[in-house]
Amino acid sequence: MNLANLFSLKIRTEDFDTVAAKPELLNRLRSLTLHPGSGMNHELNHLLKSAKERSINAKVLLAYRKRELVGWALLSREKTDFTFARSWTGFAPEQGYLLQVFVNPDYRRQGIGSALVKSARKKAGSLQLCICPWDYQSEKFYENFEHYKHIKL
């Protein structure tokens, strides 16, 4: 983590069910994704629909720099049928935890994404992380964590 993050970056973790009850926060999370059809927005829609009927087994990791939400990650044990780059069958909880990370482009290359991944790794314990690189840049980012127990979807 760089020196700026040491003093100004805070990672908060909330249960998905808590986040689902906060429309303003959900809107902020959606604004920190690529587009309405992104994997993270797909998962938000899927999990919000399921949350109306039951408790969701997922965590939302929120990255704040000086009280501004600059990135977030979804750490989920919920089945999804989203088609990832390497997986046409989606994700199943038996695989471990699904991890999706997004950082505001204005705050990239400052250790924020790395801090989110490290926090997710701790929360996942001994279970595997299933990561979702979507382009060359994110592919290179995840190479920084080759020593972590994970697979690419």
C-alpha positions, -999 to 999 in steps of 0.1 A, spaced: 0 0 0 14 34 -9 19 61 18 -12 81 8 -34 50 13 -18 43 47 -32 75 61 -64 81 40 -78 48 28 -104 30 48 -119 -3 38 -153 -10 53 -172 -43 50 -209 -46 51 -233 -76 47 -251 -74 14 -284 -75 31 -275 -42 49 -263 -26 16 -295 -37 -1 -315 -15 23 -295 16 14 -307 29 -20 -283 59 -20 -253 36 -14 -265 12 -42 -267 41 -66 -232 51 -57 -220 15 -62 -237 14 -96 -219 47 -106 -186 29 -98 -191 2 -125 -183 2 -161 -219 3 -175 -254 -10 -167 -246 -44 -183 -214 -50 -164 -209 -81 -143 -211 -61 -111 -244 -45 -121 -257 -79 -132 -248 -93 -97 -263 -63 -79 -296 -69 -98 -295 -106 -92 -287 -103 -55 -312 -75 -49 -340 -97 -64 -330 -126 -42 -327 -104 -11 -364 -98 -13 -370 -135 -4 -340 -145 17 -307 -135 33 -278 -132 9 -244 -148 15 -223 -119 2 -202 -90 15 -196 -56 0 -162 -41 6 -162 -3 4 -130 17 -2 -131 53 10 -104 79 5 -111 110 27 -148 100 30 -152 96 -7 -162 62 -20 -135 55 -46 -139 17 -51 -157 -14 -40 -157 -51 -42 -183 -78 -41 -174 -110 -23 -202 -135 -29 -210 -171 -22 -242 -169 -43 -247 -188 -75 -248 -168 -107 -254 -175 -143 -235 -145 -156 -213 -154 -185 -177 -146 -176 -148 -145 -201 -136 -180 -191 -168 -195 -178 -199 -200 -197 -216 -216 -167 -213 -187 -143 -202 -193 -107 -213 -218 -80 -206 -215 -43 -187 -248 -44 -159 -230 -62 -153 -207 -33 -160 -169 -33 -168 -148 -64 -148 -116 -62 -154 -86 -84 -135 -54 -79 -139 -19 -93 -120 13 -86 -128 47 -99 -105 53 -129 -93 86 -113 -80 66 -83 -63 36 -100 -27 27 -96 -28 39 -60 -31 6 -42 -69 8 -37 -77 -23 -58 -49 -42 -41 -62 -33 -7 -97 -45 -17 -83 -78 -29 -62 -83 2 -92 -76 24 -113 -101 4 -85 -127 7 -86 -124 45 -124 -127 46 -124 -157 23 -102 -176 47 -91 -209 32 -117 -208 3 -106 -201 -32 -113 -167 -48 -129 -167 -82 -118 -135 -99 -132 -119 -130 -107 -100 -152 -125 -84 -181 -97 -68 -201 -60 -67 -205 -55 -41 -178 -75 -60 -152 -58 -92 -163 -24 -76 -155 -38 -63 -122 -47 -98 -110 -12 -111 -119 -1 -93 -88 -19 -119 -68 -7 -151 -84 4 -164 -50 -33 -162 -38 -55 -192 -41 -77 -182 -70 -91 -191 -104 -101 -168 -132 -137 -169 -144 
